[in-house]
Amino acid sequence: MSRIASCLQQLKAQNKKALIPYIVAGDPDYATTLATLHAMVKAGADILEIGVPFSDPMAEGPVIQKGHERALASGMSLKKLLELVKEFRSTDNNTPIVLMGYANPVEHMGYAAFADAAVAAGVDGLLTVDIPPEEAGDLNRELKRVGIDNIFLLAPTTTDERAKHICELATGYLYYVSLKGVTGAGNIDTTEVREKLAQFRAYTSLPLCVGFGIKDAASARVVAESADGVVVGSVLVNTMAGSGKKSPDAVAEIIAGIRSAI
């Protein structure tokens, strides 16, 4: 059983919801990212979602776009990110890690080479924003070969037919995008979230986690009433930008508040 599946099963048995924070690797630098990952775990994070810096992060709002820019300026790359994960694993071999990014860096490395390097580093899951399920076959095969979960997105506009196909491919959990827009934009329609999650549960037994638009403890609490987990990103990346070397403590404070709320 993967770290992700084990973690989510344990949380369900304890009647708890998963808290999945997102930060961009290398924002503002390697050392601060590593320290922040450990700080988030201590504050109550269950699964860590780490952004792979990319020059054209099309699904991201301005806050996370700037995080990608800062990370690239600091010299972060997919290869260095895998080194960071390996270093994290030297003292934490339990917390699941999901890489979230775009196809280009993974395709540039090659699917097989990426899968081998990722599993060797200690990566548990991959979420590739711009590879649709219809084109995910080759990557999916390589990830399955090494036991890495392939996390897929569901959206308010996802049709029943497409949702069924996505649910057949996915492992680990499914990430429901709560908004019709980029990360950090707008306010969540919690009624629609509840209805869409109920619809998708007919097609899968995998946990359904919700992201985009969760800005604080209050919004996380409401979403967690119907979701199996909440993904929090823009508010953390914004905090990283404003607190510099103090980021680990500043981010941990937010995580602790959300953990208590859900």
Contacts in CASP RR format, 6 or more apart in sequence:
PFRMAT RR
TARGET T0000
AUTHOR 0000-0000-0000
METHOD contacts of the structure
MODEL  1
MSRIASCLQQLKAQNKKALIPYIVAGDPDYATTLATLHAMVKAGADILEI
GVPFSDPMAEGPVIQKGHERALASGMSLKKLLELVKEFRSTDNNTPIVLM
GYANPVEHMGYAAFADAAVAAGVDGLLTVDIPPEEAGDLNRELKRVGIDN
IFLLAPTTTDERAKHICELATGYLYYVSLKGVTGAGNIDTTEVREKLAQF
RAYTSLPLCVGFGIKDAASARVVAESADGVVVGSVLVNTMAGSGKKSPDA
VAEIIAGIRSAI
1 9 0 8 1.000
2 96 0 8 1.000
2 124 0 8 1.000
2 125 0 8 1.000
2 147 0 8 1.000
2 148 0 8 1.000
2 149 0 8 1.000
2 171 0 8 1.000
2 172 0 8 1.000
3 94 0 8 1.000
3 95 0 8 1.000
3 96 0 8 1.000
3 97 0 8 1.000
3 124 0 8 1.000
4 47 0 8 1.000
4 96 0 8 1.000
4 98 0 8 1.000
4 124 0 8 1.000
4 125 0 8 1.000
4 149 0 8 1.000
4 172 0 8 1.000
4 173 0 8 1.000
5 149 0 8 1.000
5 171 0 8 1.000
5 172 0 8 1.000
7 18 0 8 1.000
7 46 0 8 1.000
7 47 0 8 1.000
7 95 0 8 1.000
7 96 0 8 1.000
8 18 0 8 1.000
8 172 0 8 1.000
8 173 0 8 1.000
8 207 0 8 1.000
8 228 0 8 1.000
11 17 0 8 1.000
11 18 0 8 1.000
11 46 0 8 1.000
11 228 0 8 1.000
12 207 0 8 1.000
12 228 0 8 1.000
16 262 0 8 1.000
17 224 0 8 1.000
17 227 0 8 1.000
17 228 0 8 1.000
17 229 0 8 1.000
17 230 0 8 1.000
17 262 0 8 1.000
18 46 0 8 1.000
18 47 0 8 1.000
18 173 0 8 1.000
18 207 0 8 1.000
18 209 0 8 1.000
18 228 0 8 1.000
18 229 0 8 1.000
18 230 0 8 1.000
19 44 0 8 1.000
19 45 0 8 1.000
19 46 0 8 1.000
19 47 0 8 1.000
19 220 0 8 1.000
19 229 0 8 1.000
19 230 0 8 1.000
19 232 0 8 1.000
19 255 0 8 1.000
19 258 0 8 1.000
19 259 0 8 1.000
19 262 0 8 1.000
20 45 0 8 1.000
20 46 0 8 1.000
20 47 0 8 1.000
20 48 0 8 1.000
20 49 0 8 1.000
20 98 0 8 1.000
20 209 0 8 1.000
20 229 0 8 1.000
20 230 0 8 1.000
20 231 0 8 1.000
20 232 0 8 1.000
21 40 0 8 1.000
21 45 0 8 1.000
21 48 0 8 1.000
21 49 0 8 1.000
21 231 0 8 1.000
21 232 0 8 1.000
21 233 0 8 1.000
21 236 0 8 1.000
21 251 0 8 1.000
21 255 0 8 1.000
22 49 0 8 1.000
22 50 0 8 1.000
22 51 0 8 1.000
22 100 0 8 1.000
22 231 0 8 1.000
22 232 0 8 1.000
22 233 0 8 1.000
22 236 0 8 1.000
22 237 0 8 1.000
23 33 0 8 1.000
23 36 0 8 1.000
23 37 0 8 1.000
23 40 0 8 1.000
23 50 0 8 1.000
23 51 0 8 1.000
23 233 0 8 1.000
23 236 0 8 1.000
23 237 0 8 1.000
23 240 0 8 1.000
23 251 0 8 1.000
24 33 0 8 1.000
24 50 0 8 1.000
24 51 0 8 1.000
24 53 0 8 1.000
24 64 0 8 1.000
24 67 0 8 1.000
24 68 0 8 1.000
24 70 0 8 1.000
24 71 0 8 1.000
24 237 0 8 1.000
24 240 0 8 1.000
25 33 0 8 1.000
25 50 0 8 1.000
25 51 0 8 1.000
25 52 0 8 1.000
25 53 0 8 1.000
25 71 0 8 1.000
25 76 0 8 1.000
25 80 0 8 1.000
25 81 0 8 1.000
25 84 0 8 1.000
26 32 0 8 1.000
26 33 0 8 1.000
26 53 0 8 1.000
26 70 0 8 1.000
26 71 0 8 1.000
26 74 0 8 1.000
26 75 0 8 1.000
26 76 0 8 1.000
26 80 0 8 1.000
26 81 0 8 1.000
26 84 0 8 1.000
27 33 0 8 1.000
27 53 0 8 1.000
27 67 0 8 1.000
27 68 0 8 1.000
27 70 0 8 1.000
27 71 0 8 1.000
27 74 0 8 1.000
27 76 0 8 1.000
27 237 0 8 1.000
27 240 0 8 1.000
27 241 0 8 1.000
28 70 0 8 1.000
28 71 0 8 1.000
28 74 0 8 1.000
28 240 0 8 1.000
28 241 0 8 1.000
28 244 0 8 1.000
28 247 0 8 1.000
29 74 0 8 1.000
30 74 0 8 1.000
30 76 0 8 1.000
30 80 0 8 1.000
30 84 0 8 1.000
32 240 0 8 1.000
32 244 0 8 1.000
32 245 0 8 1.000
32 247 0 8 1.000
32 248 0 8 1.000
33 50 0 8 1.000
33 76 0 8 1.000
33 84 0 8 1.000
34 84 0 8 1.000
34 87 0 8 1.000
34 88 0 8 1.000
35 247 0 8 1.000
35 248 0 8 1.000
36 240 0 8 1.000
36 247 0 8 1.000
36 248 0 8 1.000
36 251 0 8 1.000
36 252 0 8 1.000
37 48 0 8 1.000
37 50 0 8 1.000
37 88 0 8 1.000
38 88 0 8 1.000
38 91 0 8 1.000
38 92 0 8 1.000
38 248 0 8 1.000
39 248 0 8 1.000
39 249 0 8 1.000
39 251 0 8 1.000
39 252 0 8 1.000
39 255 0 8 1.000
40 48 0 8 1.000
40 251 0 8 1.000
40 252 0 8 1.000
40 255 0 8 1.000
41 48 0 8 1.000
41 92 0 8 1.000
41 95 0 8 1.000
42 252 0 8 1.000
43 251 0 8 1.000
43 252 0 8 1.000
43 253 0 8 1.000
43 255 0 8 1.000
43 256 0 8 1.000
43 259 0 8 1.000
44 255 0 8 1.000
44 256 0 8 1.000
44 259 0 8 1.000
45 95 0 8 1.000
45 255 0 8 1.000
45 259 0 8 1.000
46 95 0 8 1.000
46 96 0 8 1.000
47 95 0 8 1.000
47 96 0 8 1.000
47 97 0 8 1.000
47 98 0 8 1.000
48 95 0 8 1.000
48 96 0 8 1.000
48 97 0 8 1.000
48 98 0 8 1.000
49 98 0 8 1.000
49 99 0 8 1.000
49 100 0 8 1.000
49 127 0 8 1.000
49 231 0 8 1.000
49 233 0 8 1.000
50 81 0 8 1.000
50 85 0 8 1.000
50 97 0 8 1.000
50 98 0 8 1.000
50 99 0 8 1.000
50 100 0 8 1.000
51 81 0 8 1.000
51 99 0 8 1.000
51 100 0 8 1.000
51 101 0 8 1.000
52 78 0 8 1.000
52 81 0 8 1.000
52 99 0 8 1.000
52 100 0 8 1.000
52 101 0 8 1.000
52 102 0 8 1.000
52 105 0 8 1.000
52 106 0 8 1.000
53 67 0 8 1.000
53 68 0 8 1.000
53 71 0 8 1.000
53 72 0 8 1.000
53 76 0 8 1.000
53 77 0 8 1.000
53 81 0 8 1.000
54 68 0 8 1.000
54 72 0 8 1.000
54 101 0 8 1.000
54 102 0 8 1.000
54 104 0 8 1.000
54 105 0 8 1.000
55 68 0 8 1.000
55 72 0 8 1.000
56 102 0 8 1.000
57 64 0 8 1.000
57 65 0 8 1.000
57 68 0 8 1.000
57 101 0 8 1.000
57 102 0 8 1.000
57 129 0 8 1.000
58 102 0 8 1.000
58 129 0 8 1.000
58 130 0 8 1.000
59 129 0 8 1.000
59 130 0 8 1.000
59 182 0 8 1.000
59 183 0 8 1.000
60 68 0 8 1.000
60 182 0 8 1.000
60 183 0 8 1.000
61 182 0 8 1.000
61 183 0 8 1.000
61 184 0 8 1.000
61 185 0 8 1.000
61 234 0 8 1.000
63 183 0 8 1.000
63 184 0 8 1.000
63 234 0 8 1.000
63 237 0 8 1.000
63 238 0 8 1.000
63 241 0 8 1.000
64 183 0 8 1.000
64 184 0 8 1.000
64 233 0 8 1.000
64 234 0 8 1.000
64 237 0 8 1.000
66 237 0 8 1.000
66 241 0 8 1.000
67 237 0 8 1.000
67 240 0 8 1.000
67 241 0 8 1.000
70 241 0 8 1.000
77 105 0 8 1.000
78 105 0 8 1.000
78 106 0 8 1.000
78 108 0 8 1.000
78 109 0 8 1.000
78 114 0 8 1.000
79 109 0 8 1.000
79 117 0 8 1.000
81 99 0 8 1.000
82 117 0 8 1.000
82 118 0 8 1.000
82 120 0 8 1.000
82 121 0 8 1.000
82 123 0 8 1.000
83 121 0 8 1.000
85 97 0 8 1.000
85 118 0 8 1.000
85 121 0 8 1.000
85 122 0 8 1.000
85 123 0 8 1.000
86 120 0 8 1.000
86 121 0 8 1.000
86 122 0 8 1.000
88 97 0 8 1.000
89 121 0 8 1.000
89 122 0 8 1.000
96 124 0 8 1.000
96 125 0 8 1.000
97 122 0 8 1.000
97 123 0 8 1.000
97 124 0 8 1.000
97 125 0 8 1.000
98 123 0 8 1.000
98 124 0 8 1.000
98 125 0 8 1.000
98 126 0 8 1.000
98 127 0 8 1.000
98 149 0 8 1.000
98 151 0 8 1.000
99 118 0 8 1.000
99 123 0 8 1.000
99 125 0 8 1.000
99 126 0 8 1.000
99 127 0 8 1.000
100 126 0 8 1.000
100 127 0 8 1.000
100 129 0 8 1.000
100 151 0 8 1.000
101 127 0 8 1.000
101 128 0 8 1.000
101 129 0 8 1.000
102 128 0 8 1.000
102 129 0 8 1.000
102 130 0 8 1.000
103 128 0 8 1.000
103 130 0 8 1.000
103 131 0 8 1.000
106 114 0 8 1.000
106 126 0 8 1.000
106 128 0 8 1.000
106 139 0 8 1.000
109 117 0 8 1.000
111 138 0 8 1.000
111 139 0 8 1.000
111 142 0 8 1.000
112 142 0 8 1.000
114 142 0 8 1.000
115 142 0 8 1.000
115 143 0 8 1.000
115 145 0 8 1.000
115 146 0 8 1.000
115 148 0 8 1.000
116 146 0 8 1.000
118 125 0 8 1.000
118 126 0 8 1.000
118 146 0 8 1.000
118 148 0 8 1.000
119 146 0 8 1.000
119 147 0 8 1.000
119 148 0 8 1.000
123 148 0 8 1.000
124 148 0 8 1.000
124 149 0 8 1.000
125 143 0 8 1.000
125 148 0 8 1.000
125 149 0 8 1.000
125 150 0 8 1.000
125 151 0 8 1.000
125 172 0 8 1.000
126 139 0 8 1.000
126 143 0 8 1.000
126 148 0 8 1.000
126 149 0 8 1.000
126 150 0 8 1.000
126 151 0 8 1.000
127 151 0 8 1.000
127 152 0 8 1.000
127 153 0 8 1.000
127 175 0 8 1.000
128 136 0 8 1.000
128 139 0 8 1.000
129 153 0 8 1.000
131 139 0 8 1.000
133 152 0 8 1.000
133 162 0 8 1.000
133 165 0 8 1.000
133 166 0 8 1.000
133 169 0 8 1.000
134 165 0 8 1.000
136 150 0 8 1.000
136 152 0 8 1.000
136 169 0 8 1.000
137 169 0 8 1.000
139 150 0 8 1.000
140 150 0 8 1.000
140 169 0 8 1.000
143 149 0 8 1.000
143 150 0 8 1.000
144 150 0 8 1.000
144 171 0 8 1.000
149 171 0 8 1.000
149 172 0 8 1.000
149 173 0 8 1.000
150 169 0 8 1.000
150 170 0 8 1.000
150 171 0 8 1.000
151 170 0 8 1.000
151 171 0 8 1.000
151 172 0 8 1.000
151 173 0 8 1.000
151 174 0 8 1.000
151 175 0 8 1.000
152 166 0 8 1.000
152 169 0 8 1.000
152 170 0 8 1.000
152 174 0 8 1.000
152 175 0 8 1.000
153 166 0 8 1.000
153 174 0 8 1.000
153 175 0 8 1.000
153 176 0 8 1.000
153 177 0 8 1.000
154 163 0 8 1.000
154 166 0 8 1.000
154 174 0 8 1.000
154 175 0 8 1.000
154 176 0 8 1.000
154 177 0 8 1.000
154 196 0 8 1.000
154 200 0 8 1.000
154 208 0 8 1.000
155 176 0 8 1.000
155 177 0 8 1.000
155 180 0 8 1.000
156 177 0 8 1.000
156 178 0 8 1.000
156 179 0 8 1.000
156 180 0 8 1.000
156 192 0 8 1.000
156 196 0 8 1.000
157 180 0 8 1.000
158 166 0 8 1.000
158 200 0 8 1.000
160 199 0 8 1.000
160 203 0 8 1.000
163 199 0 8 1.000
163 200 0 8 1.000
163 203 0 8 1.000
164 203 0 8 1.000
166 174 0 8 1.000
167 174 0 8 1.000
167 200 0 8 1.000
167 203 0 8 1.000
167 204 0 8 1.000
167 206 0 8 1.000
170 204 0 8 1.000
170 206 0 8 1.000
171 206 0 8 1.000
172 206 0 8 1.000
172 207 0 8 1.000
173 206 0 8 1.000
173 207 0 8 1.000
173 208 0 8 1.000
173 209 0 8 1.000
173 228 0 8 1.000
174 200 0 8 1.000
174 204 0 8 1.000
174 206 0 8 1.000
174 207 0 8 1.000
174 208 0 8 1.000
174 209 0 8 1.000
175 209 0 8 1.000
175 210 0 8 1.000
175 211 0 8 1.000
175 231 0 8 1.000
176 193 0 8 1.000
176 196 0 8 1.000
176 197 0 8 1.000
176 200 0 8 1.000
176 208 0 8 1.000
176 209 0 8 1.000
176 210 0 8 1.000
176 211 0 8 1.000
176 227 0 8 1.000
177 211 0 8 1.000
177 212 0 8 1.000
178 188 0 8 1.000
178 189 0 8 1.000
178 192 0 8 1.000
178 193 0 8 1.000
178 210 0 8 1.000
178 211 0 8 1.000
178 212 0 8 1.000
178 213 0 8 1.000
178 214 0 8 1.000
178 223 0 8 1.000
179 185 0 8 1.000
179 186 0 8 1.000
179 188 0 8 1.000
179 212 0 8 1.000
179 213 0 8 1.000
181 212 0 8 1.000
182 212 0 8 1.000
183 212 0 8 1.000
183 213 0 8 1.000
183 233 0 8 1.000
183 234 0 8 1.000
184 212 0 8 1.000
184 213 0 8 1.000
184 215 0 8 1.000
184 233 0 8 1.000
184 234 0 8 1.000
185 212 0 8 1.000
185 213 0 8 1.000
186 213 0 8 1.000
187 213 0 8 1.000
188 212 0 8 1.000
188 213 0 8 1.000
188 214 0 8 1.000
188 219 0 8 1.000
188 222 0 8 1.000
188 223 0 8 1.000
190 222 0 8 1.000
190 223 0 8 1.000
190 226 0 8 1.000
193 210 0 8 1.000
193 223 0 8 1.000
193 226 0 8 1.000
193 227 0 8 1.000
194 225 0 8 1.000
194 226 0 8 1.000
197 208 0 8 1.000
197 210 0 8 1.000
197 226 0 8 1.000
197 227 0 8 1.000
198 226 0 8 1.000
200 208 0 8 1.000
201 208 0 8 1.000
207 228 0 8 1.000
207 229 0 8 1.000
208 227 0 8 1.000
208 228 0 8 1.000
208 229 0 8 1.000
209 227 0 8 1.000
209 228 0 8 1.000
209 229 0 8 1.000
209 230 0 8 1.000
209 231 0 8 1.000
210 223 0 8 1.000
210 227 0 8 1.000
210 229 0 8 1.000
210 230 0 8 1.000
210 231 0 8 1.000
211 223 0 8 1.000
211 230 0 8 1.000
211 231 0 8 1.000
211 232 0 8 1.000
211 233 0 8 1.000
212 231 0 8 1.000
213 219 0 8 1.000
213 234 0 8 1.000
214 220 0 8 1.000
214 223 0 8 1.000
214 230 0 8 1.000
214 231 0 8 1.000
214 232 0 8 1.000
214 233 0 8 1.000
215 234 0 8 1.000
215 235 0 8 1.000
216 235 0 8 1.000
216 258 0 8 1.000
217 257 0 8 1.000
217 258 0 8 1.000
217 260 0 8 1.000
217 261 0 8 1.000
217 262 0 8 1.000
218 261 0 8 1.000
220 230 0 8 1.000
220 232 0 8 1.000
220 258 0 8 1.000
220 261 0 8 1.000
220 262 0 8 1.000
221 261 0 8 1.000
221 262 0 8 1.000
223 229 0 8 1.000
223 230 0 8 1.000
224 230 0 8 1.000
224 261 0 8 1.000
224 262 0 8 1.000
229 262 0 8 1.000
230 258 0 8 1.000
230 262 0 8 1.000
232 254 0 8 1.000
232 255 0 8 1.000
232 258 0 8 1.000
235 254 0 8 1.000
236 251 0 8 1.000
236 254 0 8 1.000
236 255 0 8 1.000
239 247 0 8 1.000
239 250 0 8 1.000
239 251 0 8 1.000
239 254 0 8 1.000
240 247 0 8 1.000
240 250 0 8 1.000
240 251 0 8 1.000
242 250 0 8 1.000
243 249 0 8 1.000
243 250 0 8 1.000
243 251 0 8 1.000
END
